[in-house]
């Protein structure tokens, strides 16, 4: 008679990816934007220190915050940009730190497309020249121009080059950022991609870009190097990327041989990735904790590719249930690891999190309503760990606000509002 596994034992099971790479357990640090690069976008010792701290904390796989492929297109202050070998020494130190303790370290690779802030960029590109409609977004982001065919081909090469450099530095894999309204996501969306050439129009044409990016990464990095993607289940916008289209992309990527798919959803205009769904949650979703488990079940029926869901997990039992359901193979953690870097070790020991992720408030309605406190507060915790200090899980929102304003000023505080 087979003895049933405890929740901790479920999460502790290793997983072998299709290419043979082994992840030592089912817990993954999903990407959070660290904003720890230099002013001119170089790798820093703070990133090395932060990922060393997480690697010591028991997580099986760490996925970095988004690394940009083009220094002319920045998503936010403090992005790392990887175009060439100029940071190779520190990149190797980052990779060594993040792969300690048998940990996998994957670099998330991204281009923001039209989600580029006026304060950081002079040009914005997108599949089509469609600006943001919401006044608060139009005030922050540049109006984009449509990419030319030559520029699209160059971007595909840049994605591949950055992946190749990550492998050269010692990262154990890469993840394409194909969610949250960035460039890959913009190509997939009928709302943002209204081209009439081979890169737009039909759903098949709109997914041509992401498949080309994956193919170029695979060509440069070989069959044994893990390549994953973070993909929207939908973008929750009228005329946008639908669940049916997402399933078709998942099938196409699965057939092409991608090694893992992380399921997310939403954009800056409809931030479902933060739990702000556009429709009421189903009772089944509430019981299962995570935001995108219902869609994960549909994806599992479509492909055998390893799947991961991030967002909403609160308990050891909820995480184990997600794995035992068979719908996902990995549980993604983010903000919990920002306040408790050894959370994975605790879960694997059969213990609940010490601290629950909760809304951050200053008590000042005008500030709290601007929707920026969450990102700023958690960013402060990452920066503390980057400096070798412990996070402060119980730090008040008001103290965090005062410290941020004292260190960076109001302009930086406003810029952080739209980060994801």
Backbone torsions as a table, in degrees:
resi	resn	phi	psi	omega
1	UNK	NA	126.9	-177.8
2	UNK	-79.2	128.4	178.7
3	UNK	-78.6	133.8	-180.0
4	UNK	-69.8	150.1	-178.3
5	UNK	-86.1	145.7	173.3
6	UNK	-73.5	162.6	177.1
7	UNK	-54.5	-41.6	179.7
8	UNK	-64.0	-39.4	179.1
9	UNK	-67.0	-35.1	176.7
10	UNK	-60.6	-46.2	-178.0
11	UNK	-71.9	-24.2	-177.0
12	UNK	-81.4	-9.2	-177.5
13	UNK	-65.5	131.3	174.9
14	UNK	-70.5	161.0	179.6
15	UNK	-135.6	129.9	177.7
16	UNK	-99.1	118.5	178.8
17	UNK	-70.1	163.0	-178.8
18	UNK	-55.4	-29.0	-179.6
19	UNK	-87.4	2.6	177.2
20	UNK	99.1	-12.1	177.3
21	UNK	-67.4	140.7	-176.5
22	UNK	-110.8	127.6	171.6
23	UNK	-99.7	127.4	-166.5
24	UNK	-70.1	-21.2	174.1
25	UNK	-153.9	-176.6	-172.2
26	UNK	-95.2	10.0	-176.9
27	UNK	-100.4	129.6	-175.8
28	UNK	-127.3	133.3	168.4
29	UNK	-81.9	110.3	177.1
30	UNK	-73.2	162.5	-175.5
31	UNK	-65.0	133.1	167.5
32	UNK	-129.7	136.3	-178.3
33	UNK	-72.6	115.6	-175.2
34	UNK	-80.3	-30.4	-175.4
35	UNK	51.6	45.8	-178.1
36	UNK	-112.5	9.4	175.9
37	UNK	-75.1	169.2	174.6
38	UNK	-69.1	171.7	178.0
39	UNK	-56.2	-34.6	179.2
40	UNK	-102.0	25.9	163.3
41	UNK	75.1	31.8	175.4
42	UNK	-98.7	156.9	176.1
43	UNK	-64.2	147.4	-178.7
44	UNK	-126.7	160.6	174.2
45	UNK	-61.1	-24.8	178.7
46	UNK	-62.9	-37.3	176.3
47	UNK	-65.7	-40.3	178.3
48	UNK	-60.2	-46.9	-177.3
49	UNK	-65.7	-42.7	-179.1
50	UNK	-61.6	-45.9	-176.9
51	UNK	-75.0	-26.5	171.4
52	UNK	-64.3	-38.0	178.2
53	UNK	-64.8	-43.8	179.4
54	UNK	-68.7	-38.5	-179.6
55	UNK	-63.0	-30.8	177.7
56	UNK	-76.1	-9.2	-173.1
57	UNK	-92.9	6.0	171.3
58	UNK	95.0	-5.5	-179.7
59	UNK	-68.6	139.7	-177.0
60	UNK	-73.9	-36.8	-176.0
61	UNK	-139.3	128.9	175.0
62	UNK	-109.2	129.8	175.3
63	UNK	-113.0	125.2	-175.9
64	UNK	-70.5	165.8	167.1
65	UNK	-66.5	165.2	-170.2
66	UNK	-64.2	126.8	175.1
67	UNK	-101.4	127.7	-173.1
68	UNK	-87.7	148.9	-176.7
69	UNK	-93.7	-6.2	-173.5
70	UNK	-150.4	118.1	-177.0
71	UNK	-71.5	-5.8	173.3
72	UNK	-84.0	-6.7	-176.6
73	UNK	-134.8	95.3	-176.6
74	UNK	-108.8	136.8	178.2
75	UNK	-80.9	-30.8	-175.8
76	UNK	-167.0	165.4	176.5
77	UNK	-62.1	145.1	175.7
78	UNK	82.5	8.8	173.2
79	UNK	-65.8	140.4	164.8
80	UNK	-79.2	136.1	173.1
81	UNK	-116.0	132.3	-178.7
82	UNK	-126.4	99.8	179.2
83	UNK	-116.5	-21.5	-172.8
84	UNK	-154.9	-169.0	-172.5
85	UNK	-91.6	9.7	-171.5
86	UNK	-63.5	-25.4	179.7
87	UNK	-104.8	19.5	-169.1
88	UNK	-59.0	-37.4	-179.0
89	UNK	-61.7	-47.8	178.9
90	UNK	-73.6	-31.0	174.3
91	UNK	-60.7	-41.8	178.5
92	UNK	-66.3	-37.2	176.8
93	UNK	-65.6	-40.5	176.4
94	UNK	-60.5	-46.2	-179.7
95	UNK	-64.3	-41.8	179.3
96	UNK	-62.8	-42.9	-179.2
97	UNK	-64.4	-42.5	-175.6
98	UNK	-79.1	-11.8	178.9
99	UNK	-106.9	9.9	174.2
100	UNK	-65.3	160.2	173.2
101	UNK	64.0	27.7	178.2
102	UNK	70.1	24.0	-176.0
103	UNK	-89.9	141.8	170.2
104	UNK	-85.3	139.0	176.9
105	UNK	-127.1	114.6	179.9
106	UNK	-111.3	137.2	177.3
107	UNK	-90.4	124.6	173.7
108	UNK	-81.9	128.3	-173.7
109	UNK	-115.2	135.1	-168.1
110	UNK	-150.1	156.5	164.7
111	UNK	-133.8	132.2	-173.8
112	UNK	-77.0	-13.9	-174.6
113	UNK	60.8	-130.4	-177.5
114	UNK	-83.1	-2.0	176.1
115	UNK	-84.4	59.8	178.0
116	UNK	-119.7	133.2	-173.6
117	UNK	-80.8	142.8	179.5
118	UNK	-57.9	-32.5	-176.9
119	UNK	-73.2	-13.9	-174.7
120	UNK	-116.7	-19.6	-169.9
121	UNK	-133.0	155.5	176.8
122	UNK	-108.9	-8.7	-176.7
123	UNK	-145.2	145.7	176.6
124	UNK	-130.6	132.9	179.2
125	UNK	-122.0	153.6	-178.8
126	UNK	-159.2	168.4	176.0
127	UNK	-56.1	-40.6	179.1
128	UNK	-134.8	157.4	-176.7
129	UNK	-83.4	64.8	-177.7
130	UNK	-114.0	112.3	-179.0
131	UNK	-77.3	167.4	173.5
132	UNK	-69.8	139.7	-178.4
133	UNK	-83.7	-38.8	-176.7
134	UNK	-63.2	128.0	-176.9
135	UNK	-56.2	-39.0	-178.0
136	UNK	-68.1	-28.5	176.4
137	UNK	-82.1	-40.8	178.5
138	UNK	-61.4	-28.9	179.5
139	UNK	-73.2	-24.9	-176.1
140	UNK	-97.2	-40.0	-174.0
141	UNK	-98.5	145.2	177.2
142	UNK	-68.6	153.0	171.6
143	UNK	-74.1	128.7	-174.3
144	UNK	-86.6	160.2	168.5
145	UNK	-112.3	156.0	-178.7
146	UNK	-74.7	137.4	176.4
147	UNK	-66.0	143.6	171.3
148	UNK	-83.3	165.2	176.4
149	UNK	-57.3	-44.5	-179.2
150	UNK	-62.8	-38.5	179.3
151	UNK	-68.1	-37.8	177.4
152	UNK	-61.6	-45.5	179.7
153	UNK	-64.1	-36.3	177.2
154	UNK	-65.3	-41.1	179.6
155	UNK	-64.2	-39.0	176.4
156	UNK	-59.1	-44.5	177.7
157	UNK	-62.8	-39.2	-179.4
158	UNK	-65.3	-41.8	175.5
159	UNK	-57.7	-45.3	180.0
160	UNK	-64.8	-41.7	-179.9
161	UNK	-63.7	-42.6	179.1
162	UNK	-64.1	-40.5	176.5
163	UNK	-62.3	-42.1	179.4
164	UNK	-62.4	-41.6	178.4
165	UNK	-66.8	-37.1	176.7
166	UNK	-62.0	-44.2	177.3
167	UNK	-62.4	-44.0	179.3
168	UNK	-58.8	-35.8	-178.5
169	UNK	-76.6	-17.0	179.0
170	UNK	109.8	5.9	172.0
171	UNK	-65.7	144.2	-173.9
172	UNK	-90.0	0.3	176.3
173	UNK	-179.8	179.2	176.5
174	UNK	-138.7	158.6	174.5
175	UNK	-130.3	127.6	172.9
176	UNK	-76.1	129.0	174.4
177	UNK	-85.1	101.7	-179.1
178	UNK	-112.6	23.0	-175.6
179	UNK	-126.8	-178.5	167.1
180	UNK	60.3	24.9	171.8
181	UNK	82.7	9.2	175.8
182	UNK	-78.2	-174.6	-166.9
183	UNK	-56.7	-49.3	-179.0
184	UNK	-59.2	-42.6	177.9
185	UNK	-63.5	-37.8	178.7
186	UNK	-63.4	-40.2	177.1
187	UNK	-61.8	-35.5	-176.2
188	UNK	-75.7	-21.1	-171.9
189	UNK	-91.7	127.1	175.4
190	UNK	-66.3	-19.1	177.3
191	UNK	-73.3	-38.7	-174.7
192	UNK	-101.8	-18.6	-180.0
193	UNK	-114.8	101.4	179.5
194	UNK	-119.7	33.0	178.5
195	UNK	-68.9	159.8	177.9
196	UNK	-116.4	7.5	177.6
197	UNK	-98.0	-161.6	-175.7
198	UNK	-68.7	-11.1	-177.4
199	UNK	-98.4	5.2	-178.6
200	UNK	-154.6	-175.5	-179.1
201	UNK	94.0	-101.4	-179.5
202	UNK	-69.3	159.9	176.6
203	UNK	-60.4	-36.2	178.4
204	UNK	-62.5	-43.8	178.2
205	UNK	-67.3	-37.0	-178.3
206	UNK	-67.5	-26.2	177.3
207	UNK	-90.6	0.8	179.8
208	UNK	-61.7	-38.1	-176.8
209	UNK	-64.4	-49.2	-177.7
210	UNK	-65.0	-36.0	177.9
211	UNK	-68.0	-35.5	177.1
212	UNK	-69.1	-39.3	176.9
213	UNK	-61.4	-47.9	178.3
214	UNK	-60.1	-44.8	-178.1
215	UNK	-61.9	-39.6	-180.0
216	UNK	-69.2	-39.7	174.9
217	UNK	-61.5	-44.2	-178.9
218	UNK	-64.8	-40.4	179.3
219	UNK	-60.1	-41.7	-176.1
220	UNK	-80.5	-30.0	-171.1
221	UNK	-104.6	-13.4	176.6
222	UNK	87.2	170.1	-172.7
223	UNK	-74.6	-18.9	-173.4
224	UNK	-96.0	-0.9	-176.8
225	UNK	-96.0	121.5	-178.2
226	UNK	-61.6	128.1	173.7
227	UNK	-126.0	123.2	-177.3
228	UNK	-123.1	177.5	175.8
229	UNK	-144.7	144.7	167.7
230	UNK	-100.8	121.0	-169.1
231	UNK	-131.9	138.7	174.9
232	UNK	-69.5	138.3	167.3
233	UNK	-69.6	-34.8	175.4
234	UNK	-168.7	164.3	176.7
235	UNK	-105.4	4.1	171.5
236	UNK	56.6	39.0	178.4
237	UNK	-132.2	143.9	177.7
238	UNK	-60.2	127.4	-179.7
239	UNK	78.2	7.9	-176.3
240	UNK	-96.4	-160.5	-177.4
241	UNK	-71.4	123.3	-175.4
242	UNK	-101.4	167.2	177.2
243	UNK	-61.1	-40.1	-179.3
244	UNK	-63.8	-41.0	177.5
245	UNK	-66.8	-38.3	178.4
246	UNK	-62.7	-41.7	178.2
247	UNK	-63.3	-37.1	177.2
248	UNK	-65.9	-38.9	176.1
249	UNK	-64.5	-42.1	178.9
250	UNK	-61.0	-42.8	177.5
251	UNK	-62.4	-43.0	-178.6
252	UNK	-66.2	-43.0	178.6
253	UNK	-67.6	-38.3	177.0
254	UNK	-62.0	-42.8	178.6
255	UNK	-65.7	-30.5	179.8
256	UNK	-77.5	-15.8	175.1
257	UNK	104.6	18.3	179.5
258	UNK	-62.0	148.9	-169.0
259	UNK	-90.8	-22.5	179.2
260	UNK	-163.4	149.0	177.6
261	UNK	-128.5	121.7	173.7
262	UNK	-96.7	126.6	-176.4
263	UNK	-95.3	127.2	176.2
264	UNK	-138.8	-157.0	178.9
265	UNK	-179.8	155.1	175.1
266	UNK	96.1	175.2	-179.9
267	UNK	-144.7	-179.1	173.5
268	UNK	-58.6	-31.9	-179.0
269	UNK	-76.4	-24.6	-179.3
270	UNK	-147.0	79.6	-167.6
271	UNK	-78.4	68.6	178.6
272	UNK	-66.2	-24.1	-179.2
273	UNK	-64.6	-18.4	177.7
274	UNK	-98.0	10.6	180.0
275	UNK	89.2	3.5	-179.4
276	UNK	-92.2	75.1	-175.5
277	UNK	-69.1	155.2	178.7
278	UNK	-88.1	-6.3	177.4
279	UNK	-142.3	157.3	-179.8
280	UNK	-59.0	143.4	177.5
281	UNK	-68.7	141.3	173.8
282	UNK	-69.0	153.9	178.3
283	UNK	-58.7	-37.3	-180.0
284	UNK	-63.2	-37.1	179.3
285	UNK	-69.6	-39.8	177.8
286	UNK	-60.4	-42.6	-178.8
287	UNK	-66.8	-32.7	-174.7
288	UNK	-90.5	4.3	174.0
289	UNK	71.4	-57.1	-170.2
290	UNK	-73.0	152.2	-173.7
291	UNK	-69.8	-33.7	-167.2
292	UNK	-118.2	23.8	-177.1
293	UNK	-69.0	-33.0	178.6
294	UNK	-62.9	-42.3	177.4
295	UNK	-69.2	-35.2	179.6
296	UNK	-58.4	-36.3	178.3
297	UNK	-63.9	-37.4	176.9
298	UNK	-68.5	-40.0	179.1
299	UNK	-65.2	-39.2	179.2
300	UNK	-63.2	-35.0	177.6
301	UNK	-70.0	-20.9	-176.3
302	UNK	-90.9	-32.8	-174.4
303	UNK	-143.0	161.4	172.8
304	UNK	-98.5	-2.2	179.4
305	UNK	-55.0	137.9	176.1
306	UNK	-55.3	134.4	-176.1
307	UNK	-120.3	151.7	179.9
308	UNK	-140.6	143.1	174.2
309	UNK	-125.9	136.9	177.7
310	UNK	-123.4	142.3	172.3
311	UNK	112.1	118.6	173.2
312	UNK	99.5	-12.6	-179.5
313	UNK	-67.4	131.2	-176.5
314	UNK	-124.2	-23.0	-171.6
315	UNK	-134.3	157.1	175.6
316	UNK	-57.8	-44.6	-178.9
317	UNK	-64.9	-39.6	179.7
318	UNK	-63.8	-39.9	178.2
319	UNK	-66.0	-45.8	179.9
320	UNK	-64.1	-38.6	179.4
321	UNK	-61.7	-38.4	179.6
322	UNK	-61.4	-42.3	178.7
323	UNK	-69.4	-44.7	-177.2
324	UNK	-66.3	-24.3	178.5
325	UNK	-64.2	-22.8	-176.7
326	UNK	83.7	-5.2	-177.9
327	UNK	-79.8	-28.1	175.8
328	UNK	-132.0	158.3	-179.8
329	UNK	-109.6	-18.3	-178.8
330	UNK	-137.3	147.6	175.7
331	UNK	-107.6	124.8	179.3
332	UNK	-93.5	133.2	176.7
333	UNK	-119.9	145.3	179.1
334	UNK	-136.2	-85.4	-173.8
335	UNK	-59.8	-30.9	177.2
336	UNK	-59.7	-35.6	179.1
337	UNK	-79.3	-13.9	174.9
338	UNK	-76.6	-25.2	179.6
339	UNK	-108.3	-13.8	-179.4
340	UNK	-143.9	81.6	-172.2
341	UNK	-63.9	-19.6	176.7
342	UNK	-101.3	24.3	-179.2
343	UNK	-56.7	-40.8	-177.1
344	UNK	-63.4	-42.8	177.4
345	UNK	-60.1	-38.7	179.1
346	UNK	-65.4	-45.6	179.2
347	UNK	-62.6	-41.3	-179.2
348	UNK	-69.1	-17.2	174.6
349	UNK	-90.3	4.3	177.0
350	UNK	83.9	19.9	-177.8
351	UNK	-110.9	148.1	178.1
352	UNK	-76.0	160.8	176.5
353	UNK	-56.4	143.1	175.7
354	UNK	-68.7	-35.1	-173.6
355	UNK	-129.7	136.6	176.3
356	UNK	-94.5	138.5	173.8
357	UNK	-65.1	131.5	-176.6
358	UNK	-142.8	160.9	178.2
359	UNK	-60.2	142.4	179.2
360	UNK	-102.0	131.3	-177.5
361	UNK	-136.6	145.3	174.3
362	UNK	-96.0	-15.4	-172.5
363	UNK	85.0	-2.7	177.6
364	UNK	-103.7	108.2	-170.1
365	UNK	-57.6	-42.5	-178.0
366	UNK	-59.4	-41.3	180.0
367	UNK	-71.0	-46.5	-177.5
368	UNK	-63.9	-35.9	-179.2
369	UNK	-70.2	-17.4	-179.7
370	UNK	-75.6	-11.6	171.9
371	UNK	73.4	25.3	-175.9
372	UNK	-110.9	-11.5	-171.8
373	UNK	-64.8	-39.4	-176.3
374	UNK	-56.6	-53.7	-177.0
375	UNK	-63.3	-44.3	-178.2
376	UNK	-63.1	-44.1	-177.8
377	UNK	-63.5	-47.5	-179.6
378	UNK	-69.2	-34.0	175.8
379	UNK	-60.2	-39.0	177.3
380	UNK	-60.5	-36.7	179.8
381	UNK	-67.6	-39.9	177.4
382	UNK	-64.7	-40.2	-179.6
383	UNK	-66.6	-35.8	176.1
384	UNK	-61.4	-46.7	179.7
385	UNK	-65.5	-34.6	177.0
386	UNK	-63.0	-26.9	177.2
387	UNK	-91.3	6.7	178.5
388	UNK	86.6	10.3	179.7
389	UNK	-100.6	165.6	177.6
390	UNK	-84.5	148.3	173.9
391	UNK	-65.6	163.1	178.3
392	UNK	-118.0	86.0	-174.6
393	UNK	-60.3	-25.6	-176.3
394	UNK	-105.0	13.8	178.7
395	UNK	-63.3	134.7	-178.4
396	UNK	-74.2	153.2	177.6
397	UNK	-62.6	-35.9	-178.2
398	UNK	-66.2	-44.4	178.0
399	UNK	-63.0	-42.0	178.6
400	UNK	-60.5	-42.2	178.3
401	UNK	-61.7	-47.7	-178.8
402	UNK	-61.4	-43.9	-179.8
403	UNK	-64.4	-39.9	179.8
404	UNK	-65.7	-44.1	179.8
405	UNK	-64.8	-38.0	179.7
406	UNK	-66.6	-36.3	-175.5
407	UNK	-84.9	-35.9	-168.9
408	UNK	-124.4	-19.5	-178.4
409	UNK	87.9	168.0	-175.7
410	UNK	-65.4	-35.1	-177.7
411	UNK	-61.7	-44.5	177.8
412	UNK	-64.7	-38.6	178.5
413	UNK	-59.8	-44.2	178.7
414	UNK	-65.9	-37.7	-179.9
415	UNK	-61.4	-36.8	-177.2
416	UNK	-70.6	-11.5	-176.0
417	UNK	-55.1	-39.5	-169.6
418	UNK	-101.4	7.6	-179.1
419	UNK	-72.1	152.2	179.9
420	UNK	-145.0	NA	NA
